[in-house]
Amino acid sequence: MQPVAEIRPASPTADGRRSRWTEHRRARRADLVTAAVEAVRRAGPDFSVDDVARSAGVSKTVIYRYFSDKDELIDAVLEQISTVVLLPRLLGELAVDRPDDAARLRAVIAAFVSLIEDEPALYRFAYAHTGRAGRADLVAATEREIAEALGRLMADRLTEAGRPAGAAMTWAYGVVGMVQLAAHWWAGSPTVPAAELVDQLTALAHGGLSTLLPPARS
């Protein structure tokens, strides 16, 4: 009868090497995504893997060591745009204490419009890849996160006033959808200055919500 081979646990040294390699791979991938974002800023939504390689100072072969194909790279760029560019600016404005609802709405809408002006290539890239078949729609996920945050604020206001909060999410998604669609139209045909667009959208959003939400407690 053959003796059973002894199964030895991995050595701490091997575990340490594996951990360092995993961290190196994560950091290298993050560097390549940052380079890809810069490539989009320079080349626009139709950037190529060659553009990313030039931005990163590496060969295309290196890119494909960390991403299985261009679609995976696009997904990573979209996630970076969402988590680093879009969400911090918009959620940050929602979290700031403002004197009234109109000021809060104006700040968030102005942040979104200024983002379109500040990062036109990233904006076009993000919306050029919405609804890709079989891929995560990170733009829709970002819009959903903003709407959910706004909806929670509205629900809290209604609950504090002793009123049903069931409509809060409907109103929140309606406001976010209205602003997004109008701003997207404006980005392609800026018929009014940005400040005037912000005024118009704020008046529309606040005009509706002011009749629906109870006054904020002082």
Steps between C-alpha positions, in 0.01 A plus 500: 500500500641838395549745788276804490699808407509759773312822411698789632345843548636785293793667665467854635762602243286367213192673639693824524619476141145429382366797696768732359431379145124555546560853627746572219250380241222710655719811506624444144147455374392820678788688334391374158139607564624848592701507178189390308298786651770743384491339154123561485555865598742540209355270233129515584242219527653303210835451674702194402711262706798654320398837650499342847838336441652835397343672801641235735837473323464124445424260215154367413624159620533639853144635487366157410682340794259684729184522286357213298374732225407861427150453644647415840719810479197713409313361802790596726514852354125544545525388861781750562298782343204405719682455832772767465345772280120485515394370840735700727394830343127434499461309827731752664266783405199309630673454835574871550259684728332775295269781610200357313389236249544730200863562594566128541341415165687784330834379641453142377372607158784751464753231591365272228497774236851615594619141475375489140694821432815392689518143368330496158700202370429287808133597487469405133688177565274402789180557307637343180521171689164496677288189450772284345366151443609263773706759686437689822346843442704700747350833393155370589641369828643844578169672424325242719735572791435874475123445478505264799693753709258779406204269563623420851522871580144553377372195688658624824333839453159339445540260792599781737180682401293189567412452134526186283841474330406259222523760223850622593688267264262575212565871541875449539533289186282749316724793596824317417361376169375845405833668578703229326295503180482881477872539571583231244297686237673825598847339476439433131323831433594766758234754405525683834794575732572240768388730783166558328452127449561446873244771584241342269545149631503617862176691448334196345618253765435726797168619360370146510660380822407811700133409460561139605749512786426641845723791610835407651521525876711793612 
